[in-house]
C-alpha cells in the first residue's frame, strides 16, 4: 500500500501543476514540443473542465482519496475493494481524456500522459492488493475452528 500512496502523491503533484497551467495566462515552454505535444492547448481546451470544475482539480481530489485509502484507511476490511474501484474509475476517466487528446484535440499533454501512467500503476497495484486480500480472506475462512 505504500507504493500506491507514493504514486497517488505523485499524481497530486502532476495534477497540481496541471491545475496551475489550467489557470495560467502565459505560455508553458517546457510542454510545447512541436505540433504533437502542447499542454497549454489541452489544459485550456473545452475538455479541461467538467462544468465549472477543472479536470485537474478532480484529479487532485481523486489522488488524495486514493492516498487516504492506501494509508489511513488501509485497516478497513473493505479498503482493498474501495481502492481498486477508485483506481479503476480514475483509470477509465484518464483513458477517456487520452481518447480526447488523440482523436478530438489531436495534441498530447505530457502532464496528462504522466497522470495516465500513475493511475495505471495504481490500478495495477490495487488489483494485486485486492487479489491478495481475497486469498487471505479465503484462507481465514477455511482455518476457522468448527464446532465438533
N, C-alpha and C positions, 0 to 999 in steps of 0.2 A: 504494500500500500504506500510505502514511502516513495517509490518511483512514480506512482500515479500522482501523488501530491506534488512531487517536483515538476512533473510535466504540466500539471494544472497551473502551478505558479508561473511556469514559463509562458503558458497560454495567457495568463493575466497580463504578463509583461507585453507580449506581442499585441494583444487586443488593446492595451492601453496606448501603445504607440500608434496603432491604427485609429483609435478614437481621437487622439491628438491631431492626426493628419486629416481626419474627417472634418474637423472644425477649423483647420489652418487656412489662412488666406494665401500664404506664399507657396511656391513650388517646392516639392520634395526632390532634391537632387539624387539621393542615393538609390531611389527606386525608379528612376526614369532611365531605363536601359533600352533605348531604341523604340521601335513601334510595338513590340510584343509585351514589354513589361513597363507598367506605369501605375503605381499605387494611387496616385492622385486621381486618375480617371476612375478607378474602381471605387475608391473611398469617398468620392464626391458624386457618384452616379445616383440615379433614382433608386437603384437597388441597394444602396448603402444604409437604408433606413427602413424600418417597418413602421409606417405611420411616422409619428414624431420620435421614435426610439431608434438611435443608431445601432446598426448590427454589431458594431464593435462593443457597445455597452452590453448588449445581450451576451456577447462572448465573455466579457469580464465577469458578469454575474454567473454565467454557466460554469466557467472555470473555477470561480470561488466556491460554488456549490459542490463541485466535484472534489476540490481540495478539502473542503469541510467534511465530506463523507469519507474521504480517504484518511483523515486524521482524527478529528473529534468524534465523528460518527462511526468509526470503524468497529466499535464494540457492539453496535446494534446488530442483531441477528440478521436483519434484512438489508444491511449495508451493502453486501456484495451485489444483490439484485438491483438495488436502487442505483448503485454506482454504474453497473452495466447498462441499465435502462437510460440513465442520464447521458452516458458516454455514447450510446448508440443514437440517441436523439440528437446530440451535438454533432456526431459524425454525419448523420443524414442531412442536417442543416448545412454543414460545411460542404458536403457533396453537391447540394443544390446550388450553393453560392459559386462553387467551382464550375458547375454547368453554366451559370450566368456569365461568368468570366469568359469561358471558352466559346459559347455559342451565341451569346447576345452582345456582350461588350467587345469581344474579340481582343481582349488585353488581359494580361496576368498581373497579379499583385503578389510580390514576394512575401509580404506580411500574411496575406490570406493563405498562400500555399504553406507557409510555416505553421499557421494555425491548423490547417488541414492535417499536416504531418503529426502535430502534437495530439490532436483529438483522435487520430487513427491509432497512435501509440497508446493513448489512454484506453480506448475501446478494446484494443488487443489485450492489454494487461488486465483490464477489468473482466474480460471474458475468461481469462486464465484464472483469475482470482475467484470468480463465480463458480467455475467448474471445480476448483479445489474445495470450495465451501460446500458444494453439493456432495462431493466424495466424503468429506468429513461428516456431514450430516447423515449420510447413508451408513457410514461405518459406526457412528454412535448409536444409530437406531438398531443395528444388529448386535451391538455389545450391551444393550440394556439387559438388566437382570430380569428374568421371567419368573413369576411365582411358580413354585412346584406343587 
